[in-house]
Amino acid sequence: MPSPVEQVHFNGQVIVVLISIAILSSGCQPSSAPQQKGPHESLSSQSSSATRVPQLAPAKKSPSVPFRFRDATSDWGLNFTRFDDMRGDNRIQELLGGGAALVDFDLDGTLDLFLVQGCRLPLREKTSAYTNEMYRNRGRFEKVTEVAGLVAHGYYSGCEAGDYDEDGFPDLFLSAYGRSGLWRNNGDGTFQALADGGGLARESWTTSSAWADFNGDGLLDLFAATYAKADDDPPMICKEPRSPTGTKSCSPILFPALDDFLFVNDGHGRFEDVTRSAGITGLDGRGQGTVACDLTGDGWCDIFVANDTTPSFLYVNQTGKNEKTQIAGRELLLPQFEERGIEFGVALNADGKATAAMGVGHGDYDGDGWPDLFITNFFLETNTLFRNLGGAAFADVSNSSRLGPPSRNTLAFGTEFLDVDHDGWLDLVVPTGHIEDRPWSKNEPYRMRPHLFRNDRNGRFTEVSSEAGSYFTSEWIGRGLATGDVDRDGDLDFVVSNQIDPSLLVLNETPASGSSVVIKPVGRFRSPRCGIGARVIATGIIPQVLSRDIAGGGSFLSTCAQELHCGLGDKKSIAEIQLLWPDGQVDRWSNVQAGYYVAIQGGQLFRIHFPAE
């Protein structure tokens, strides 16, 4: 069993990893563990009162508080520009860009950053000039790619973080045009590239992916969306005489769709392809964004796939109805899904049309306890907000929510809900940017201004981009988006992976309308240790239910921080928190004060002191 404070070597230096006893020891008993002093303070599960802890500075609740964000890219030492080998041919491979991951890879309590890189095309010409990059958070970002063993050359697109081997440290699945791969986190600041990706590597064009426990054995499985069969040697080139280069991007309908993949974790460090037997049989889907979470309220993770120009998929998890079977010598449930996108109302928009769907954000924007879906779409197609109607169906409320009309003349990929001002209601950020420069069409700009929408708490949103800072008043070609509290001041920041321009770190400096509680779940028993699939229900804050969950996938090609952020509004504490674990267990804590916590399943709530406090 590790000591309460472990030393981990990272980039030649020794760092202190807080809470390692809680995260790394599956045999720990938090409910009977001695009270920690100094960096830890704990709340016993189902306790009647909270241990006194320092609070994040509260502020008077004000619905009209202005949203403020600051571009902190240079201040934090971030220097990354994705290379998509744009030579003027507008090949389909170069249009999607790449993703970002905000994850605490070294368990020091702060969010690190991983960014996905491209390479020369065709793939046989790729060089060592470009690599994915890892940045460690030391109060600013420090590039540690080489020492971490993450130097890799390929046309990578997405990055999905998850602790597949249950050792406490997040691993990385990288999707790609070409060969995808799996990098195992060694727990000492380094990663190991598995030769065949532990059974996950495929020669295909994989895009967004999602870790989740689909069969209830407590281990993370993986769903990987794929895009299209498109050659790069030579590539398909479409002519456009009005274009300065004489070319334009080819329509995706010219490229046959590829089949998505589902892999089951065999518990021995490898994965079994169960795609067909599990019912992942949707046809003609060019998958871009995907999210895995419980959309139907039965406790099992479902899968939504945003498809480009064809109906999107909703795979409803039916695994609980199955009998156990043998997989790699283990008796477990075989995941079983039914594709029911049309039936649930998420395959098409309200006009009955399939959209060129890109990314997907998820969250309970209306405070009714059910996760909703927000889909980004192509230029002249409005983005789509699907409201969850109690787990039985969804309704397209894009117009009545006022999220649809402002998006008609923009094009977006990554997106996420986030509570900008701690008022308990989810707002929305949407980076934008076209797939190519179309100077022959004056009404279709290449660079675009991002959207930022305030939740009006009545089912509607108001765009507040023009007042939110230089990022939102400038024009970009945005792709991947990852959210998380990078500077550990209690609010949510984000990273955007742009094309052509450098990737950006944008810090939230909104005058707080309240404080927050941030919870990092650590699963035990039959729940994934990294917390994917966990959901928090908080009461005594706002009139409706405050519900937050950690999903697999989400946004576009990216991984958001695997933490639960609960805004308190004008309250100083949460009357009661219920933490619903993927295996069905429920932990409860009363009178939880503002601050940062690690929640150990079946035990205690540990408060963590961060340097920013």
N, C-alpha and C positions, 0 to 999 in steps of 0.2 A: 504494500500500500504506500503511495507516495506521501511525502510530508505535506503539511498544510500549505507551505510555501515552497514551490519547486523552482529549481534553477534550470533554465533552458538556454542552450547556446544558440545564438542567432547572429549571423554575420560576424562571427569572431568575438562577440561580446556576450556576457552573461546577463540575462534579464530575469525579472521576477514574474512568475505566473501566478496570479491570484486565483483562488477558488479551485486549484488543481485537485485538492482532495475531494471536492464535490463533483468535479467533472470527470476525473480519470478513474476513480475507484468505484467499480460497479458493486462492490460489497459494502460500501459505506452505509451507515444507518443515521441519516441526518436528524431524525426525531430524537435520538438519544445522544447525539454528538455534543461534546462540551462547547460551551459558549466561547466563540472566538473573540478576541480583543483586537484592537487596532483596525486592520483592513476589513474585518467582517463583523456584521451584526446580524442576528438571525431572528426570524419570527417562526414559532412552531406552527405547523399546519393545524387549522381549525382553532387557533388561539383566539381568546376573547379580546385581547388588546395588543397593540403593536409595541415593540421595543422602541424607545425614543431614538430617533435618528435625525441627523441634520437634514434640512429640507432644501430643495431647489428654491431659489428666491421667487415667491409668488408675486403676482401683479393683479391689479384690479381688472376684473372681467370687463371686456369692452368689445362688442361685436364689430365695431368699426375700426379696430386697430389696424393700421396699415401693414401689409405684408412687405418685408424687406429681405432681400438676398444680396450677398456680396460674392463676386468672383474672386476666389482666394487661390486660384491655380498657381500663380507665381509665388505667393507668400508661403505656400505649403510645399514648394519645390517639385510640383508635378510638371513633367515635361515629356509628353507622349503624343505622337501624331500617328494615326493609323495609316498604313500604306496599302492602298487597294489597286495599285498598278493601273491607274487611269491613263490611257494613251489616246483617248479620243474615239475609241471604237464602241464605247458604251455596252460592253459585254455584260450579260446578265449577272455574272458572278460578282462584278465590282459594285453593284448597286446597293447591297444590303448592309454593308459596313460590319461593325463588330460590337461586342458587348463589354460590360464591366461587372466586377464583383466587389462588394463591400462586405468583408467577412473578417472576423478575428481569427486569423489563421494560426497565430502563435499563442493564443489564450493569455495575452497580457492585459486584457480588458479594453483594448481599443480596436477600432476597425481598420484593417489593412485593405489594400486596393490591388486588384488584379485587372489588367487590361489586355484585350485580345488583339493580335496582330495578323496582318495579311502577308503576302509575299508576291514575287513575280509570277506571272502566268504566261504560258502554260506551266503546270506544276513541275514539269521536267526541267524548267529553267530556274526554279527557285534557288535563291542564294542565302547565305548566312548573314546578309545585311540587315534583316528584320527579324525580330523575335517578340513573343508575348513578354509582358513586363509585370513584375511584382514590386509593390511599394509597401514597405513597413511603416506603420504609423508611430512616430516618435514625437508627436506634437507638431510635426510636419512630415511629409513623405520622404522616405529614403529608399532609393532603388536597390533591391537586393536580389534581382533575378538570377544572376550567375551563382552566387553562393547558395541560393535556395534550390538550385538544380532545375530551374524552370525555363532555361533557354530552349526554345523550340522553333523550328522553321517550317511553316506551312500556311495554307490559306484558312486560318481559323476564324470562326464566326462567333460562337457563343461559349459562355463559361457558367457552369452550374456547380455550386459548392454544396457538399453534404458529407457527413461522416459515415461512409458506407461500411467501415470495418469496426465501428463502435469503440474506437480507442480514445475518443474525446476530441480529436483534431480533425477539422474539416478537410476533405479531399476535393479534387477538382476533376470534373468531366469537361473536356473541351470538344465542342462540335466543330465541324470543318467542312469546307469544300475539299473533298479528298478523304483522308484518313482521320477519323476522330480518335480520341485517346483518353486514358484515365491516369491521373497523377496522384499517387498516394502520399499523404502527409506523414512524414516520419516522426513528427512530434519534437524534433530538435531544430526546427527552422528550415529543414530541407524537405524536398519532395523526390519521389522516385517514379519515373515513367514506367508503367507496366508494359511489357513487350507487346502484348495483344490487347491491352486495355482491360485485362481481366475478363475478356470475353465481350467487352463493349465496343471495341474498335471495329469500324465498318468503312469500307470504301464506298462512300455515298456523298450526299450533300445534306448533312444534318444541320439544323438551325437551332431553335430553342429546345431546351430539355427540362425535365423536372424530376428531382429526387422525391420519393415519397414511399411510405410503407403501404403497398397496395393489397397485401394479403394478410396483414395483421400478425406477422411473426416478430415485429419489433426491429426489423432490418430494412434499410432503405433499398428500394428497387429503383429502376430508372426508366422513364419514358423519354424517347428522343423523336422529335418531329423532323421530318425531312421535307425538302423543297421540290426540286425538279431534276430530271435527267438532262444535263446540259454539258456538252463537250467543251473542252478548252483548247483542243489541239487538233483541228482548228476550231475556234468558237463560231457560233452563229452570229452573223453581223447583219443588221437591218439598215437599209439605206434611207436617208432623209435628205433630199436635195436642198432644203432650206437650212439645214444645220451647217455650221462652220466646218465641221469635220466630215460632213456628208453622211453621217450615221445617226441613229437614235437607238434607244434601248428597245429590244424586241419584247413583244407582249408575252407574258408568262404562259398564255394559252398555247403558244407554239412549242412548249416543252412538256413532255409527258411527266405527270406527277409521280413521285416516288412513295413507296409504302413507309409508314412510320414504324418505329420499333418499340417493344416493351421487353425489358430484361428483369428477371427475378434474381435477387441476391441469394446465393446458395449457402451463405454462412461460412464459407471457407475462403473468402477473398475473391470469388469468381462469380460470374453471372451467366444465367441460362436465358436464351432467346425463347420467349413464350408468346410471341406476337400473335400468331394465328390462333393458337389454342386458347388464348385469353380473350379473343373476340375483338382485337384491334384490327378491324377489317374495313375501315372507311375507305371509300374509293375516290380517286381523283381529288386528293387534297394536297395542295402545295402549302405545307405547314410553315408558319412563321413564328407567331407567339404561342406559348402554351402555359397553362397553369394547372396545378394539381391541388385540390382542396375539397373539403366536404361541402358540396353545393346543395345536397338534398336532405341533409340533417339526419342521416342514418349512421353516422360515425365512420364511414368509409370514404377515402379520398377518390373523388371523381377526376376526370381529365377533360379540360376544354382546349381545343386547338383552333387557332385563328388561321383560316385558309385563304390563300390569295386567289381571288376571282371565282372561287367555287364555295359551296356551302360549308360553313365551319362545322366542326365535330364536337359533340358532347358525349363522352364515354361515361356512362353511369355505372358505378362500381356495384357489381352483383356478387362479389366474392363470398359474402356471408352465407349465401345459399349453397355453396359448393361443399363437397366432401374432400377430405384431405387426400393428397397424393404424394408419391415419392419424387423428389427433385434433388439430385446430387446426393442421394443417401439420406435425405432428411424428409420426414413426414410433415407436410405443410399444405396450406390451402393454395391451389392454383388460382391466381387472379382471374376474374371473369368480368367482362364489360359488355354492355350493350350500347351501341351508338344510337342516341336519341335526340340529336340536335334539332331536328324538325319538330318533334313532339314537344320539346321543352321551349321552343321558340327562340333559340339562339343561333340557328343555322343561317337564317336570313334576317334582313332588317324589316322594319314595319311595312315597307313597300313590297315585301316578298322577294327581294333581290339579294343575291349573293354579292358581297362587297370584296374589294381587294384588301382584305383584313391583314393587318401587320402585327401589332403588339396587343397585349391584354393587361389591364390593371384590374385588381380585385379588392373588394373591401365593402364593409357595411356602411354605405354613405348616408343612409336614411335612418339609422338607429333602430331598426326593427329586429336586429339579431340575426339577419340572414346576409351572407356575402353576395354582393352584386358584381357585375362584370362591365368593364369599360373597354371598348375595342377601337383601336385607331385604324383609319382607312386611308384610301388614296385621295388625291386631289379631285375636287368636285363631288366627292362622296363625304357626307357628314360622318364624323365619328359616332359610335353607337354606345349608348348606355342601356344595358339590360338590367332591369330591376328584378330581383329574386322575389317571387310570389310564394313564399313559404315553403320552398323546396320542391314544389310540384311543377312549376313553370316559370318563365321569365317574360317580362313585357318590355318592349322597346320604348323608353321614355326619353329619347334623345332630344326631342323638341320641347316637351313640357319641362324638362330639367334645364333647358337653355344651354346644354353642352353641344348640341348638334350644329345649329346655325353658324357659330363663329369658326367652325372647323371646315366649312365647305371649301374655302379657298386656301387651305393648307394641306400638307401631307405629313403624317406622323408615323413613327415606329414605336419607340419606347414610351411608357407612361406608367404612372402609379398614383394611387391615392395616398395622402399623408395629411396628418393634422398639423398644419403649419403653425397655428397660434395656441395650441393646447386647449382649445375650447371644447374638446370632446367630439368634434364633427370632422369628418374626413374631407379635405380639400383635394385638389387634383393638379398635377403638373404634367405638361405634354410638350416635350421637345418636338421641333418640326424641321422639315427640309425635304426638298424634292429628290427624286432618284437620279436626275440628270439636269444639265443646263439646257434650257429650251429657249434660246434668244429669239427664235422665230415666233414664239407665242408670248406676247408681252404680258399676258395675264397669268402666266405660270412661272413665278420666280423660282430660282434654284435655292437661294438662301431664304430663310423665313424666320420670323419672330416666334419664339415659343409661347405657349399658352400657360397661364396660371389662373385657376378658378377657385374662388372662395365659396364654401358651402354656406348657403343662406339658411340652413336648418329647416327648410320647408319643402324639401324635394327639389329645390332649384339652386343654381350656381350663378355667380357673377364673375365675369372675367376682370382680373385686377392686374394684368401683366404690365400695363403702362406705368404703374407706380411702384413696381417691385424691385427695381434695380437694373444695372447695365446689362446683365445677361438677358433679361426679358425684353429689353428695348433694342437689342442688337439682333443681327440676322445670322443664322447658322445652318449647317446641314447635319441635324441631330439624328442619332440612331439609338444606341443602347442607353439605358438609364438605370442607375442603381441608387436606392435611397438608404439612409442610415445616419445616425448621430456621430459624425466623424470627429468633431471637436469636443464631444462629451460635455455639452452644456445643457442637455435635456431636450433639445428640439431636433427635428429631422433635416438633414442636409441632403445633397445629392451629387452624383458624378454623372456627366454626360460624355459618351463616346461619340465624337463628331467625325465626319468625313472631311478630308482636306485640311481643316483646322485642327489645332490641338484639342485633346480631351480636356474637360473642365471640371474643377471642383467648385461647387457653388454652396456657400454656407448660409444657413438660415439665421438672420439677425433681426427677425421680427420682434418688436416689443411684445413681450409675453402677455397674453391675456389670462394666463394661469400657469401653473407648474405642471409637472408630469411624473408618471411612474413608468419606468422602462424595465421590462422583465426579460431575462434570458432563461428560457426553460431548459432543463437538463433531464432528459428522460432516463428512467430505469425500468426494470422489469421488461415489459413488452412494448415499450415506446421508444422510438429512435432518440438517441442521446442528444442529437443536435436540435431537437425540438420541432422539426417539421411535422405538421399535422396538429400541433397543440393550439388550443384556443382559450382566450381569456374572456370572461364575462365579468364586467365591473358594474356595481350598483351604488347608488347614493351620490352620483355625480351630476347626471343630466336626466331629464324626464324619461327618455327612452333608455333602452339597454345599450351599453357600450360593449361592443364585441370586436375583438381583434384576433386574427389567427396568423400562423406562419405557414405559408403555402410553399409547395415546390414550384420552381419556375416563376413565371410572372414577368411583367414588363416585356422586354424584347432582348433576347440573347444574353440576359444579365441575371445577377443574383443580388437581391436586396438583403440588408442586414437581417439575420434570423433572430429578431428580437420583437417584443410586443410593446408598443408605445401607446400609453393611455393618457390623454390630456385630462386635466382635472378641472378645467374652467376656473371658477372662483373658489373652489374647494381646496383644502390643504391636505386632504387624505381621501382615500377610497373606503367607503363603509364596509364593503365586502368584495373580495376578489375570488372568483371561482376559476380554477385552471383545469380545463378539460383536456385530458391526455388522450393520445390516439388509441390506447388500449382500453378506454372507457373509464379509467379511474378519474376521480374528481378531487382536487385539493382545494381547501378554502382557507382564506386568511381574512381577518377583520382589521379595520382601521389601519390601512396601509398608507404610510406617509409618503410624500413625494420623494423620489430618489431612484437609484439604480439597484436592481436586485438580480440574483440568480436563484431560480426556483428549482429545488431538487424534488423530483417526483416522489410523493409519499412521505415527505419530510419537511424541511425548513425552507424559509425564504431568507437568503443571505443578502444583506445590503453590501454593496461594493463602493469603496471610496475611490473616486477618480481624481487625477491631478487637477482637473479643471475646477474642482469645487473649492 
